[in-house]
Amino acid sequence: MSLEALNERVMHDLACLSYGGADWTCAKQHTEGHVYDVVIVGGGQSGLGAAFGLLRERISNIVVIDENVAGFEGPWETYARMVTLRTPKHLTSIDLGIPSLTFRSWWEAQTGRESWEEVDKIPRGDWMNYLRWYREVLKLPVMNEAKLTLIEPMEHGIYRLQVNRAGTKDFLFARKVVLATGIQGGGEWHVPPMIADKLSRELYAHTSEAIDFERLKGKKIAVLGGGASAFDNASYALAAGVAEAHVFVRREQLPRVNPIRQMEQSGMIERFHALSTSDKYAVISHFFKFNQPPTNDTFNRAAVWPGFRLHLNSTWQQVEAQNDKAMVTTEQGTFTFDFLVVSTGLLSDPALRPELRLVEGHIARWADRYEPPVEHRNALLDAHPYLTSGFALTSRDEEGASQLHGLFVFNYSALASCGLSASAISGTRSAIPKLVSAIADQLFLDDRDMILQRFFAYNEQEFTATWAENAALK
């Protein structure tokens, strides 16, 4: 099968499902501009999947905005440095149950069925190419190079979104807003103060940033962190010509257990929403105790380089600048490096998001909703927004309820409330329908009066046959 034939198959499958029927939503008007039913912020895999899910529900008055140029949404060709995805290849995601839209179908259409059997894990670049194809074949409405800077609640359930487009301030209007803003979209990447406060930016970078590894050829670098991303970056750096890459881990042993694998098989992903608040907290608190370990191939790819060094039980105690280098002190000794790569994850907290500054004070966190047992308490989890099972923000006070009605969080910070969902490829398959259903329910109930009025007033005759009684008696 060719890619052209697959495109035709996708269109036929969608036609069989009556995809693309007339919208049922009630259009809203505003004097300042067009009002979208839904604006999705973020054109990566979560945003694209959400857009397709809404279109399947006959909600087509939508737009996806993304700050990146077309084809470079998400991390895959910006800062992700793994060779392959970590997710098992057989798990489906944004296809939403349509076989012709799966990555496997896209792959086999170009390389044949036999080649799929030879794939161990999905190559990172091919995943990005699949997302580009998915957007194109579904004709999803994406507006690129449009960065959301502010969400402003207005009257009558409408939000005014301030958007920066090519350096110019623009406005979009929406009834519902979905923040499909990826891993960092619920807060910010974390750089410990001991680094940020002591070193110039020429001496360090977070793994989420662009790094000029060409400049670091022949240099000695340190990578702080024991998760999968740390080893991805060490391997990438060594392959790019870095002389030595030292990975520092505070644990005595690398994590060996990946709880995501258990969650993928146990129903934990699909049914997480059914758990009680206390169970959800206990699960995610336990999850946070494990960094996702590197895959075996990622670790081996880094370890095979002569310049690879692994420092276990090596918490960084002090970082100083000295003669254009970074001096790092651990309990194992002091080391000098030309550059530091920081792989210390992120912080999730609505207060860290500038676009939420007008409503952030009303947003309920987990700390507002649940007092955990001491053995489960986790300050990082407590700062996460407390969401409904449909990814809607909730208010910590009555005043904020109307200002938050219509805001949905479909990024990594949904982890505490909704489990592995927008935070992992393996979670999107079950998460997108929950998000879409919640949005559709809100739109329906917001327009309840008009919808019911139209129902009760409906008087279009469907049955037009007549009974010729006299003719039947003959």
Solvent accessible surface area in square Angstrom, and as a share of the most:
residue,aa,sasa,rsa
1,M,129,0.58
2,S,54,0.35
3,L,52,0.26
4,E,119,0.53
5,A,40,0.31
6,L,0,0.00
7,N,49,0.25
8,E,124,0.56
9,R,85,0.31
10,V,0,0.00
11,M,81,0.36
12,H,117,0.52
13,D,35,0.18
14,L,6,0.03
15,A,70,0.54
16,C,90,0.54
17,L,96,0.48
18,S,91,0.58
19,Y,60,0.23
20,G,59,0.57
21,G,33,0.32
22,A,84,0.65
23,D,55,0.29
24,W,64,0.23
25,T,21,0.12
26,C,4,0.02
27,A,80,0.62
28,K,71,0.30
29,Q,152,0.68
30,H,49,0.22
31,T,142,0.83
32,E,95,0.43
33,G,30,0.29
34,H,114,0.51
35,V,4,0.02
36,Y,43,0.16
37,D,2,0.01
38,V,0,0.00
39,V,0,0.00
40,I,0,0.00
41,V,13,0.07
42,G,10,0.09
43,G,1,0.01
44,G,14,0.14
45,Q,29,0.13
46,S,11,0.07
47,G,0,0.00
48,L,5,0.03
49,G,0,0.00
50,A,0,0.00
51,A,0,0.00
52,F,0,0.00
53,G,4,0.04
54,L,0,0.00
55,L,27,0.13
56,R,91,0.33
57,E,80,0.36
58,R,101,0.37
59,I,0,0.00
60,S,60,0.39
61,N,35,0.18
62,I,8,0.04
63,V,10,0.06
64,V,0,0.00
65,I,1,0.00
66,D,11,0.06
67,E,97,0.44
68,N,48,0.25
69,V,78,0.45
70,A,59,0.46
71,G,13,0.13
72,F,84,0.35
73,E,6,0.03
74,G,25,0.24
75,P,29,0.18
76,W,24,0.08
77,E,66,0.30
78,T,65,0.38
79,Y,42,0.16
80,A,12,0.10
81,R,20,0.07
82,M,23,0.10
83,V,78,0.45
84,T,26,0.15
85,L,5,0.02
86,R,53,0.19
87,T,20,0.12
88,P,32,0.20
89,K,45,0.19
90,H,118,0.53
91,L,44,0.22
92,T,51,0.30
93,S,5,0.03
94,I,1,0.00
95,D,4,0.02
96,L,24,0.12
97,G,61,0.59
98,I,7,0.03
99,P,84,0.53
100,S,0,0.00
101,L,0,0.00
102,T,19,0.11
103,F,14,0.06
104,R,110,0.40
105,S,14,0.09
106,W,15,0.05
107,W,35,0.12
108,E,28,0.12
109,A,5,0.04
110,Q,88,0.39
111,T,73,0.42
112,G,27,0.26
113,R,181,0.66
114,E,129,0.58
115,S,24,0.15
116,W,11,0.04
117,E,124,0.55
118,E,142,0.63
119,V,19,0.11
120,D,105,0.54
121,K,45,0.19
122,I,9,0.04
123,P,41,0.26
124,R,46,0.17
125,G,30,0.29
126,D,40,0.21
127,W,7,0.03
128,M,4,0.02
129,N,60,0.31
130,Y,2,0.01
131,L,3,0.01
132,R,69,0.25
133,W,16,0.06
134,Y,0,0.00
135,R,52,0.19
136,E,132,0.59
137,V,13,0.07
138,L,11,0.05
139,K,161,0.68
140,L,12,0.06
141,P,48,0.30
142,V,26,0.15
143,M,36,0.16
144,N,27,0.14
145,E,95,0.43
146,A,2,0.01
147,K,97,0.41
148,L,15,0.08
149,T,37,0.21
150,L,24,0.12
151,I,0,0.00
152,E,50,0.23
153,P,34,0.22
154,M,50,0.23
155,E,132,0.59
156,H,160,0.71
157,G,48,0.46
158,I,7,0.03
159,Y,4,0.02
160,R,51,0.19
161,L,0,0.00
162,Q,43,0.19
163,V,1,0.00
164,N,63,0.32
165,R,91,0.33
166,A,104,0.81
167,G,69,0.67
168,T,87,0.50
169,K,123,0.52
170,D,49,0.26
171,F,81,0.34
172,L,17,0.09
173,F,6,0.03
174,A,0,0.00
175,R,7,0.03
176,K,3,0.01
177,V,0,0.00
178,V,0,0.00
179,L,3,0.02
180,A,6,0.04
181,T,31,0.18
182,G,33,0.32
183,I,69,0.35
184,Q,59,0.26
185,G,2,0.02
186,G,6,0.06
187,G,0,0.00
188,E,77,0.35
189,W,61,0.21
190,H,52,0.23
191,V,36,0.21
192,P,21,0.13
193,P,84,0.53
194,M,66,0.30
195,I,0,0.00
196,A,45,0.35
197,D,109,0.56
198,K,117,0.49
199,L,13,0.06
200,S,59,0.38
201,R,122,0.44
202,E,119,0.53
203,L,18,0.09
204,Y,11,0.04
205,A,8,0.06
206,H,4,0.02
207,T,9,0.05
208,S,18,0.11
209,E,55,0.25
210,A,95,0.74
211,I,23,0.12
212,D,81,0.42
213,F,11,0.05
214,E,116,0.52
215,R,127,0.46
216,L,3,0.02
217,K,106,0.45
218,G,55,0.53
219,K,84,0.36
220,K,64,0.27
221,I,0,0.00
222,A,0,0.00
223,V,0,0.00
224,L,25,0.12
225,G,12,0.12
226,G,6,0.06
227,G,14,0.13
228,A,5,0.04
229,S,41,0.27
230,A,0,0.00
231,F,0,0.00
232,D,5,0.03
233,N,3,0.02
234,A,0,0.00
235,S,8,0.05
236,Y,91,0.35
237,A,0,0.00
238,L,5,0.02
239,A,70,0.55
240,A,31,0.24
241,G,33,0.32
242,V,7,0.04
243,A,51,0.39
244,E,51,0.23
245,A,0,0.00
246,H,12,0.05
247,V,0,0.00
248,F,1,0.00
249,V,4,0.02
250,R,164,0.60
251,R,69,0.25
252,E,122,0.55
253,Q,119,0.53
254,L,28,0.14
255,P,14,0.09
256,R,205,0.75
257,V,90,0.51
258,N,25,0.13
259,P,19,0.12
260,I,14,0.07
261,R,78,0.28
262,Q,104,0.46
263,M,8,0.03
264,E,20,0.09
265,Q,133,0.59
266,S,59,0.38
267,G,26,0.25
268,M,52,0.23
269,I,13,0.06
270,E,38,0.17
271,R,141,0.52
272,F,2,0.01
273,H,61,0.27
274,A,78,0.60
275,L,58,0.29
276,S,57,0.37
277,T,42,0.24
278,S,49,0.32
279,D,68,0.35
280,K,23,0.10
281,Y,1,0.01
282,A,27,0.21
283,V,33,0.19
284,I,0,0.00
285,S,3,0.02
286,H,97,0.43
287,F,23,0.10
288,F,50,0.21
289,K,113,0.48
290,F,59,0.25
291,N,52,0.27
292,Q,52,0.23
293,P,15,0.10
294,P,18,0.11
295,T,24,0.14
296,N,127,0.65
297,D,43,0.22
298,T,9,0.05
299,F,56,0.23
300,N,91,0.47
301,R,76,0.28
302,A,0,0.00
303,A,42,0.32
304,V,115,0.66
305,W,93,0.33
306,P,119,0.75
307,G,8,0.08
308,F,24,0.10
309,R,99,0.36
310,L,58,0.29
311,H,33,0.15
312,L,56,0.28
313,N,59,0.30
314,S,1,0.01
315,T,61,0.35
316,W,11,0.04
317,Q,106,0.47
318,Q,79,0.35
319,V,1,0.01
320,E,72,0.32
321,A,57,0.44
322,Q,98,0.43
323,N,133,0.68
324,D,128,0.67
325,K,77,0.33
326,A,0,0.00
327,M,41,0.18
328,V,0,0.00
329,T,41,0.24
330,T,5,0.03
331,E,84,0.38
332,Q,98,0.43
333,G,30,0.29
334,T,72,0.42
335,F,44,0.18
336,T,57,0.33
337,F,1,0.00
338,D,30,0.15
339,F,7,0.03
340,L,0,0.00
341,V,1,0.00
342,V,0,0.00
343,S,15,0.09
344,T,43,0.25
345,G,31,0.30
346,L,36,0.18
347,L,53,0.26
348,S,8,0.05
349,D,33,0.17
350,P,5,0.03
351,A,59,0.46
352,L,61,0.30
353,R,46,0.17
354,P,80,0.50
355,E,9,0.04
356,L,7,0.03
357,R,134,0.49
358,L,88,0.44
359,V,0,0.00
360,E,40,0.18
361,G,43,0.42
362,H,28,0.13
363,I,0,0.00
364,A,0,0.00
365,R,19,0.07
366,W,2,0.01
367,A,65,0.50
368,D,65,0.34
369,R,99,0.36
370,Y,45,0.17
371,E,134,0.60
372,P,8,0.05
373,P,55,0.35
374,V,134,0.77
375,E,122,0.55
376,H,58,0.26
377,R,117,0.43
378,N,32,0.16
379,A,80,0.62
380,L,95,0.47
381,L,1,0.00
382,D,16,0.08
383,A,28,0.22
384,H,6,0.03
385,P,3,0.02
386,Y,45,0.17
387,L,6,0.03
388,T,58,0.34
389,S,56,0.36
390,G,8,0.07
391,F,1,0.00
392,A,11,0.09
393,L,12,0.06
394,T,28,0.16
395,S,20,0.13
396,R,99,0.36
397,D,57,0.30
398,E,163,0.73
399,E,124,0.56
400,G,0,0.00
401,A,53,0.41
402,S,90,0.58
403,Q,51,0.22
404,L,4,0.02
405,H,80,0.36
406,G,0,0.00
407,L,0,0.00
408,F,1,0.00
409,V,6,0.03
410,F,0,0.00
411,N,2,0.01
412,Y,45,0.17
413,S,2,0.01
414,A,0,0.00
415,L,1,0.00
416,A,1,0.01
417,S,1,0.01
418,C,13,0.08
419,G,0,0.00
420,L,5,0.02
421,S,2,0.01
422,A,13,0.10
423,S,21,0.14
424,A,19,0.14
425,I,14,0.07
426,S,12,0.08
427,G,0,0.00
428,T,1,0.01
429,R,102,0.37
430,S,19,0.12
431,A,4,0.03
432,I,0,0.00
433,P,68,0.43
434,K,47,0.20
435,L,0,0.00
436,V,6,0.03
437,S,55,0.35
438,A,22,0.17
439,I,0,0.00
440,A,11,0.09
441,D,81,0.42
442,Q,31,0.14
443,L,0,0.00
444,F,88,0.37
445,L,114,0.57
446,D,66,0.34
447,D,7,0.04
448,R,127,0.46
449,D,102,0.53
450,M,87,0.39
451,I,33,0.17
452,L,60,0.30
453,Q,128,0.57
454,R,138,0.50
455,F,135,0.56
456,F,154,0.64
457,A,74,0.57
458,Y,146,0.56
459,N,133,0.68
460,E,124,0.56
461,Q,147,0.65
462,E,164,0.73
463,F,162,0.67
464,T,110,0.64
465,A,67,0.52
466,T,134,0.78
467,W,195,0.68
468,A,66,0.51
469,E,104,0.47
470,N,116,0.59
471,A,67,0.52
472,A,57,0.44
473,L,142,0.71
474,K,208,0.88
